[in-house]
Amino acid sequence: MTGTRLSSPRRVSSGPRALEGTDPVNKKLAAALSGGAVLVLTLSGCSDDSDNKVNDWAKKVCDQVQPQLQKINNANASILEKTGDNNKPADVQKADSVAFQEMSEAYKALGTAVDSAGPPPVDGGEATQKAAVKELNASSKAYADLKTQVDALDTKEQSKFADGLKTIADELNKISTGGDQALKKLQSGEVGVAMSKQEGCQKQTASTGPSGSGAADADASSESSAPDKKESEDKGSAEKESSEKKS
């Protein structure tokens, strides 16, 4: 399972600024969630050289994948929303608990999707399928266990909560960087090519259009108005000079 590497937070004492310890640790959770093992995140478009049977198998799986990817993205977003210094431990705990539950359900559903599709029609397909299902189900259980752990954290003392959250973040790091060989094998060869052609199994790219283009338009507008402003200033100076000569 691929994942973003985490850094350790600083320890803080209780008080107005105590959540400075919770903030970086919860960002660690968000980073790990965003990089968690997902069946399709490494897939991109490839040449069309797989046969119809393999394509049909890939479609069965990928048609069920996108909703689970959305669950995973939503879980990550909910944790990111609670990474500010002004969030109370109880609010962070609740958000993380819900996120881990969503992650657990998503991986369980991904395992079910691969299982219900049957073995891919390639050499060694049955063994690869079973191994991938086992990995996905293991991830589901691991996230369910993390939910149990975060639910048990003490939110009354902020320093203890931050320490407990760090332990969970370390566990999450192990999950996100753990065994994913079966998933990688499932995404390789002819099956990987077939899956990469399915929209539901393709990595989604983020759009940067609105904010970026808006900034560009603003810069362009500012630049285009500059010559007009200079021209107006030059004209004013010329008129002033002419008036002084006449007087």
C-alpha positions in Angstrom: 0.0 0.0 0.0 1.6 3.3 -1.0 1.4 6.2 1.3 2.8 9.6 2.2 5.4 9.4 4.8 4.7 11.0 8.2 6.7 13.2 10.5 6.5 13.2 14.2 4.7 16.0 16.0 6.0 18.0 18.9 4.7 17.4 22.4 2.7 20.2 24.0 1.3 21.0 27.4 -2.4 21.7 28.1 -3.5 25.3 27.7 -4.7 27.7 25.0 -2.0 26.6 22.5 -2.2 22.9 23.4 -3.8 21.8 20.2 -0.6 22.7 18.3 0.3 19.1 19.0 -3.0 17.8 17.7 -2.8 19.8 14.5 0.4 18.3 13.0 -0.5 14.8 14.1 -3.9 15.0 12.5 -2.2 16.3 9.3 -0.2 13.1 9.4 -3.4 11.1 9.4 -4.7 13.1 6.4 -1.5 12.6 4.6 -1.6 8.8 5.2 -5.2 8.6 4.2 -4.6 10.4 0.9 -1.9 7.9 0.1 -3.6 4.7 1.3 -3.6 1.6 -0.8 -6.4 1.9 -3.4 -6.8 -0.7 -6.1 -6.7 1.8 -9.0 -4.7 4.9 -8.1 -1.6 3.7 -10.0 -3.4 3.0 -13.2 -3.2 5.3 -16.3 -4.2 4.8 -19.9 -2.4 2.1 -21.8 -2.6 0.6 -25.3 -5.5 -1.6 -26.2 -4.0 -5.1 -26.4 -6.2 -7.1 -24.0 -8.9 -9.4 -25.1 -12.7 -9.0 -24.6 -12.9 -11.5 -21.7 -10.3 -9.6 -19.7 -11.9 -6.3 -20.6 -15.3 -7.6 -19.3 -13.7 -8.7 -16.0 -12.1 -5.3 -15.6 -15.4 -3.6 -16.2 -17.1 -5.7 -13.5 -14.5 -4.5 -11.0 -14.1 -0.9 -12.1 -17.8 -0.1 -12.3 -17.9 -0.7 -8.5 -14.7 1.2 -7.7 -15.5 4.9 -8.2 -18.0 5.2 -5.3 -15.4 3.7 -3.0 -12.8 6.1 -4.2 -15.2 8.9 -3.4 -15.6 7.6 0.1 -11.9 7.6 0.5 -11.5 11.1 -0.8 -14.3 12.3 1.5 -12.7 10.6 4.5 -9.5 12.4 3.8 -11.3 15.7 3.4 -13.1 15.3 6.7 -9.7 14.9 8.5 -8.2 17.9 6.7 -11.1 20.0 7.9 -10.1 19.3 11.5 -6.4 20.1 11.2 -6.6 23.7 12.5 -5.3 24.8 15.9 -8.8 25.9 17.0 -10.4 22.5 16.8 -11.3 20.7 20.0 -10.0 17.2 20.6 -13.5 15.8 20.8 -14.3 17.3 17.3 -11.0 15.9 15.9 -11.8 12.5 17.5 -15.3 12.4 15.9 -14.0 13.4 12.5 -11.2 10.8 12.6 -13.6 8.1 13.8 -16.0 8.7 11.0 -13.2 8.8 8.5 -11.7 5.5 9.6 -15.2 3.9 9.4 -15.6 5.2 5.9 -12.2 3.8 4.9 -13.0 0.4 6.4 -16.2 0.2 4.5 -14.5 1.4 1.3 -11.8 -1.3 1.4 -14.4 -3.9 2.3 -16.4 -3.0 -0.8 -13.3 -3.0 -3.0 -12.5 -6.5 -1.8 -16.1 -7.6 -2.5 -15.9 -6.1 -6.0 -12.7 -8.1 -6.8 -14.2 -11.2 -5.2 -17.6 -11.0 -7.0 -15.9 -10.5 -10.4 -14.4 -13.9 -10.1 -10.8 -14.7 -11.2 -9.4 -12.7 -14.1 -9.1 -14.8 -17.2 -5.4 -14.9 -17.3 -2.7 -17.3 -16.1 -2.6 -17.4 -12.3 -5.7 -15.3 -12.2 -7.4 -17.1 -9.3 -4.4 -16.9 -7.0 -3.9 -13.3 -7.8 -7.5 -12.5 -7.2 -7.6 -14.3 -3.8 -4.5 -12.6 -2.7 -5.8 -9.1 -3.6 -9.1 -9.8 -1.9 -7.2 -10.9 1.2 -5.2 -7.6 1.2 -8.2 -5.4 0.8 -10.1 -7.2 3.6 -7.0 -6.8 5.8 -7.0 -3.1 5.1 -10.7 -2.9 5.9 -10.1 -4.6 9.3 -7.0 -2.4 10.0 -9.0 0.8 9.6 -11.8 -0.6 11.7 -9.3 -1.2 14.4 -8.0 2.3 14.1 -11.6 3.6 14.6 -11.8 1.6 17.8 -8.5 3.1 19.0 -9.4 6.7 18.2 -12.8 6.2 19.9 -11.0 5.2 23.1 -8.7 8.3 23.2 -8.9 10.7 26.2 -10.1 14.0 24.8 -10.1 15.8 28.2 -6.3 16.3 28.4 -5.1 17.7 25.1 -1.5 16.5 25.5 -2.6 12.9 26.2 -4.9 13.2 23.2 -2.1 14.4 20.9 0.1 11.5 22.2 -2.6 9.0 21.5 -3.2 10.4 18.0 0.5 10.1 17.3 0.3 6.4 18.1 -2.6 6.0 15.7 -0.8 7.9 13.0 2.2 5.6 13.4 -0.2 2.6 13.0 -1.8 4.2 10.0 1.7 4.7 8.5 2.3 0.9 8.8 -1.0 0.2 7.1 -0.4 2.6 4.2 3.1 1.3 3.6 2.4 -2.4 4.3 2.1 -5.4 2.0 0.5 -4.5 -1.3 2.2 -7.0 -3.6 -1.0 -8.8 -4.6 -2.6 -5.5 -5.5 0.4 -4.6 -7.6 0.3 -8.0 -9.3 -3.4 -7.6 -10.0 -2.7 -4.2 -11.7 0.1 -5.7 -13.9 0.2 -7.3 -17.3 -3.0 -7.8 -19.4 -5.3 -7.3 -16.5 -3.7 -3.9 -15.6 -4.0 -2.8 -19.2 -7.7 -3.7 -19.2 -8.4 -2.0 -15.9 -6.6 1.2 -17.0 -9.1 1.6 -19.9 -12.0 1.7 -17.5 -13.1 5.1 -16.4 -13.9 3.9 -12.9 -10.3 2.6 -12.4 -8.5 5.7 -13.7 -6.7 8.1 -11.4 -8.6 11.4 -11.2 -6.7 14.6 -11.8 -7.3 17.7 -9.8 -8.5 20.8 -11.6 -6.6 24.1 -11.0 -8.5 26.1 -13.6 -10.8 28.6 -11.7 -8.4 30.0 -9.1 -5.4 29.9 -11.4 -7.2 31.5 -14.3 -8.7 34.1 -12.1 -5.3 35.1 -10.8 -4.0 35.2 -14.4 -6.9 37.4 -15.5 -6.3 39.7 -12.6 -2.6 40.1 -13.5 -3.5 40.6 -17.2 -6.0 43.2 -16.3 -3.5 45.0 -14.1 -0.9 44.9 -16.8 -3.2 46.1 -19.5 -4.3 49.1 -17.5 -0.7 50.1 -16.8 -0.1 51.7 -20.2 -3.3 53.7 -20.0 -2.4 55.0 -16.6 1.1 56.0 -17.8 -0.4 57.7 -20.9 -2.8 59.7 -18.7 0.0 60.8 -16.4 2.2 61.9 -19.4 -0.7 63.9 -20.8 -1.3 65.6 -17.5 2.3 66.6 -17.2 2.3 68.0 -20.7 -0.8 70.1 -20.0 0.7 71.4 -16.8 4.0 72.4 -18.5 2.1 74.2 -21.3 0.1 76.1 -18.8 3.2 77.2 -16.8 4.9 78.5 -20.0 1.8 80.6 -21.0 1.7 82.2 -17.5 
